[in-house]
Amino acid sequence: MLMFRSFRTLSREILGLNRRNQDLLARYNPRALFQVVDHKLKAKEALTALGLPVAETLGVYRFHRDITRFIAETRNWQEFVIKPAQGAGGEGVVIVTGRQEAAFVTSGGRCLQARDLESHLSDILGGVFSLNHRYDEAFVERHLRAHPALARLSFQGLPDIRVIVFRGVPLMAMLRLATVASKGRANLHVGGIGVGINLTSGMTTYAVAGKRWLTLHPDTEIPLAGLRIPHWEEILAIAARCADAVPLGYLGIDLTLDAASGPCVLELNARPGLSVQLANRRGLRPLIAAIEHCTPQQFSVSERVRLGQEIANAS
């Protein structure tokens, strides 16, 4: 594999939105499964049924009357994360990292009162952060702490790893890091950084933020290339098994490395964005074409991981 592709070659290999929607989503992603992937609690149930690692759910709030028990339940939670079940892009997520007397301290250093969090839960149930802006559910998860190898790269926030899986085969991955501009969120569309990962070695390669190529994190000034991701083979195996839990042909899996428990699935995405290609300076189209000539559904998880690595190296 060439380390640098010409822009002309890269443009021919890049998978665009129209081709993704028409050739992949329409053909390989049954609409009935979108309601599972787009609902984080349903997705967690599917993943848990297959024994895949997810963050512990501490509480679920489906109706406004449920909010009345929230404060009593928080007495047992020093740190926790509030999420909308049908949110996207990190919207509506509140991370509580400690207490200051009666106040809840967020990861960004804000102090929120109980009424603030109850109001936020009410907004979630009202659909403020949901994909369709209709009724939603709120839930609380255990707060995950980033593995030291990844935590030092990011500005606050929880670094995560996006793996693109096609027909059960991991094909491309990137590390996503928070910045000052992204306000502690790792999502690229709000200013986070995407760092390509070599699928075979688990070593970080190139980095991109918006339209800028980077070698250093703009806030921490730490080099972004040359980091080996811990537990890499296990991460790829988990990503491949996620496609068994929710059998979508084209799937994005977001995972993190928890300092205490290791790899953990954060969420699934039935319409993963395409910036992973920029972070890796290569396109998905030839990788997808190679898989379309195989029958990976007959392979074991380890065989699918190995196949993805071989195709990534050969392309």
N, C-alpha and C positions, 0 to 999 in steps of 0.2 A: 504494500500500500504506500503510495506517495504521501509524504508528509504535508505537501502543499498542493492543492488542486488549482488549476487556472480558473478564473471567474467564468470563462466560457464553458469549461467542463462542469463546474459546479452548478451553473444555471441549468444545464441539461439534466442533472441528477436530482435537483431540488423537487420535492413534492409540494405542489401548491394547494391552496384551499379548495379550488374547484375539483381537482383530481382526487384530493382526499375525500371530499364529500361524495363524489359520483362513483369513483372506482373502489373506495374502501368502505366508507360508512354505509352506503346504500347496499353494497354486496355482502359485507361480512358482519355488520352489526344489526341484529334483529331489534326492531323498535321496542319490542316488549321488554328487553333487558335494560333499556335506557332508564326506566323507572327504578331499577335496582341501583344502577351506578350513580344516578343523580340524587339518590337519597342515601346519605352517609350511614344512617342507622341500618337500613336494609343491606347495604353493601357490607357493613361490618358483620351482620348476621351470616351472610353468605361466606365471608372469609373465615369466620370463627368455626363454621360448620366443617370446614376443610382443615382446621387446626392451624390456620395462618396467624401470625402474630399481629395484634392490633392493640391500640391503647385501651386501657380499662375504662369502661363507661361507668361513671359515678352516679349520674342521675339523668332522667329523661322527663321533659315537660311538654305535654301535648296540648293541654288546655290552659286557659288563663287561670283557672282555679288551682292548677298545680303549682303556680308560682308562689302561693302562700307558704309552701313547705320549703322553699329554696333556702331561706336564711337559716332555718333550723338545721338543715342538712349541711350547710357550709361550716358548721362548728367542727366537723370532722375533717375538713379539707383545708390544709394550710396553703397548698398550691393547686390550681386547677385551670382548665380551659373551657370556656363557653363557646359552643359552635351552633350555627343553624344547620339543620339536617339537609337542606337543599341549597345551601349557599355555594358560591363559586368564587375563585380568585382570592380567597382569604377574607372576603367581606363578612363582617359581622362577628369575627372571631375576637374574643377578649381573653387575654392570658393574664391570670392572677398569679403572681410569684411570691406573695407574702402578705402579712398583715401589719398595720400600724394603728394600734388601738382598735377603734371600731371600723377603720377604713380598710379597703382592699387595695393593695398596691399592684399595679399592672407591670408588665415587662418593660413598658416605656417610661415607668417612673410616676405615672399618674396615681392619685389617691381617689378611689371611688367609694361612695357610701352604698349601703345596702339598697337604698331606693334607686340608685343609679343602675345597679345590676338588675334589679327587678324590672325597671323600665326597659332595659335592653332586652331582657327575656320577652317582654311583652311585644317589643318591636319585631323580634324574630318570629313569634307566633303569628303576628300580623302580616308576615310575608315581605317585610322591608328588604331583606337580604336574599330572598329565594329567587331561583331562576325565572319563575313566572310571576313573581310578586303577588302570590296568593298564599293561602294558609301554609304554615310551615310548622316544624317541631324544633325544639331546642334540646340540646343535651350537653352534659358536662363530662369531660374526660380527665383522666390523670394527666398532669403536666409532665411532659417528656423533657429530659435534659440531653443536650447534644453531646455526642461522643467527643472527647477532647481533641481528637485529630481534625474534626470538622468545626468545632466551636471556635477555634482560634482564627478560622478563615472568615467567619461571618461577622457582620456588625449586628449584635443582638440577634433576636429572632432564632428560629430553628432551621438550620440548613436541611434541605431535603434532596432526594435523588429521584429524578424522573426517568423511568425506563419505558421505552416504547416496545410493545410486544405485538407481533403480528402472527396470527394463527398459532399462538402458544410459544413462539420463538422470540426471545429478547434480541432486538436488532440495533438499538442505539440508546445511549444514556447520557445524562448530564447531571451535574451537581448544581443546585440552585442556592444562591447566597443572598442574604439580606444586606441592605446598605442604609446609609442615612437617608438617601432619597426615597427608598422604599418604605421607610418608617418601620423597619424591623420585619418586613414581610419578604419572603424569598421569591415571590411571583415576579416574573420578568416584565409583565406589562405595567407594573407600578414602579419599576426602577431597580429590580433585583438583577443579579448577575447569573448568567448561565455558563457553566464550565464543562466542556466536553470531557468524556471519560472513555479511554480505550477499553473496548469491551472485553478483551482478553486479559490484559494486565490489571485493570482497575485503576490505572494511572490517569490523573487529570492531564488535559492537553491544552486546548485553547479556551479563551474566555471572551464573552461578549456581554455588553450592557447597552440595550437600545441599538444604536448604529455604530457603537464604538468597540473596537477590539481592545482588550486589556491584557496586561501581563501581571499587574499588581491590583489588589483590592484597593479601590479609591479611598477607603476610610481607614482600613487597618494597615495598608501598605505591605501586605504579605503576598509573596509570589503565589500565583494561582495554578501554575503548571507544575507537574512533577510530584504531586501528592498521591500516594497509593491509598485507595479507599479500603478501610478495614472490612473484613467479612464479605469481600466482593463476590465470591462464588455463591455464597449463601443468599446474597441480595438478588442475584440473577435467578437462582432457583425459586425463590419466593415470588419474584415477578412472573416467572413462567407458570407457577401454580395458581396465581391470581386469575389467569385466563381459564383455568379449570374450574375455579369457583364461580366465576361469572363469564360464560363462554362467548365473549365478544371477539370477533376476529382481529379488530384493530383497537388497541387498548393502551392507555397511559397509566402507569402505576407510580404513585408517589410514595416513597418510603423515607424513613429517617433512621439514623443510628442512635438509639438511646444509650446513654452512658451506663445505665444499669443492666438493661435487658437485651441490648444489641438491635438487630434489624427489626423494624416495625412498620407495617403498612399504614399510611396516613389516609389515603383515599384512592379511588379509581376514577378514571376519566374516559368517557366514551368518545370524546372529541378532542383528543390532546392537541395542543398547539404545535406549530412546526418550527419554532425557534431552536429546538434541539439540533436541527441541521446546521444552523449558523454556529452554535457552540462547538460542534464537531468539525466544521468546515467540510462537510460532505452531505450529499443528498440521500434521501431514503429510497428513491425510486429503484435503483439497481438492487438494493437489498431486498425490497419487497418482491421484485421480479424473480429473484433467485428462490425465494420461499414459495412462490406460486408454482414452481416446477417441482416441488417436493410434496411429501405427504406427512407433515410433522405430527399429525394427530395420532400416528401409529408409534411415535417415539416416546421414550420415557422422559422425565423432566431433565435429567442430566444430559441425555442425548439432544434435547432441544436447545439447552444452553450451549452445548458444544457446537451444534450446528450454527447457531447465531454467531458465535465467535469465529468460526471458520469462514462464514460468508462475509463478516465484517473485515476480516484480514485479507480475503481474496479480492474484494471489490475495490 
